[in-house]
Amino acid sequence: AVATAVQTVEALFKVLSPTVRHVHLALDAVAQYQLSFWDAMLWAGAKDNGISEIWSEDFAHGRTVDGVTFQNPLR
């Protein structure tokens, strides 16, 4: 069931993989923007790939960090 769900997501969306560059961007964002490392990794992947919005309930709704805006879709 999980394998099928993963295959469905891969077929519908472009799946991005983290890179070493993302780790460096994330570490800088932890220091500069006080994000947790894992939140900063999501942000770095978005920033590096030209994605301007992240949907997650884990971030402050409406906060923009260097061109990437966090939206809580459950709000």
N, C-alpha and C positions, 0 to 999 in steps of 0.2 A: 504494500500500500504506500509506504513512504517512497520507495524507489519510483513508483509510478507518478507520484506527486512531483518529485524532483524532475523527472523527465518532462512532465507537462510544463513546469515553470521554465525549463531550459528551451522548450519549443516555442513558448509564448514571448519570452523576454530575453534580452541580451544579458548574460550573466558576466559580471565583472569579477576578476580575481585580484586580490591585493598584491602589491609589488613592494619592493624595497623602498622605492620613492615614497609610497604611501606611508610606510613606517616612519620615514624621516619627517614628512609633512605632519603626521599625527603627533610625533614627539614635540615638534615645534608648537602645534596647536594646544597640547596639554599645558605647556608653559605659558603661552600667550593668551589663551582663551579659557583656561581652567576647565577644559573638557576632560572626562575620564579617557583613558587610553583607547578603550574599545569604541566609545562614541567618536573620538578623534579619528579612528581608523575609518569609520563610516563617512565622516565628513571629508577626510582626505581622498577617499575613493570618488566621492561625488565631485569634489573640487577639481581633481585631476582629470575627470572625464566630462567636465562641462555640464554637470547636473546641478541645477539651481535650487532644487527642493528635495528634502528628505522627509518622508512620512514616518513618524514613530511617536509612540506615547512616552518615550524615554527622555525627550528633549523639552526645553522650555518652548511652548507653542509660540510661533511668530518670531523667535530669535533668529537673527541673521548673523552668520559668521563668515566674513570675507566672501560674500556673494552667494552663500548657500543658506537657504532659509529652512528652518525646522517647523514642520506642521504636525499637529496631533490629529490624526483622522478620527479619533474617538471623541474628540471634544465637542 
